[in-house]
Amino acid sequence: MGQRYTVPARQGKAVRLAKGQAIRVINTHGTQVCDTWAFSQANLHEFMSWEHGRAVLDKVNPGVGDALCTNHRRPILSFVEDSSPGIHDTIVAACDLYRYQGLKVKGYHDNCADNLRMAMAAIGLTVPEVPQPLNLWMNIPILADGRIEFRPTVSKPGDHVLLRAEMDAIIVMSACPQDIIPINDCNPVDLHFEIVETA
């Protein structure tokens, strides 16, 4: 509790939160996207879902005060603090091997989908699927004509979000390894997190 932990560049970490505990995710260098998932500890088939969350919130970009819901339409996290400009993404799937094949990468490339699987395996669990993540600090504007663009983050070094567990949950973070398009300034770096008690 209160100790700072590292999510190494291009890798993932999973952590268990009890209801009422919170996780502070820190964009240490200001340039890094963090794919973030939340699963119910009681049932891994219940997880933070943005297909459901966007309908509950009536918006695509969550912010402070919002309840982040599951595919069972129950709150799993609350968005408590955000020191960044508040630009996050809920529409782009986690990068995976197929994404990098589409970007003409030869051979294996680190990716967030595998980071999720490996982080869960490291705590003895098998993830049932790869849900749409909350892409913290990922800057994907929706343009007037309906297109999207992949832009660098607008966060600054040390920006953080604080997410409180509304049920016993497992939080998984991936320091996105994307280095082909400029969402991480094409230079993936590490992130940090802390577990804190909330009032």
Buried (B, 14 or more C-beta within 10 A) or exposed (E): EEEEBBBEBBBBBBBBBEEEBBBBBBBBBBBBBBBBBBBBBEEBEBBBBBEBBBEBBEEBBBEEEBBBBBBEEEBBBBBBEBBBEBBBBBBBBBBBBEBBEEEEBEEEBBBBBBBBBBBBEEEEBEBEEBBBBBBBBBBBEEEEEEEEEBBBBEBEEEBBBBBBBBBBBBBBBBBBBBBBBBBBBEEBBBBBBBBBEEE
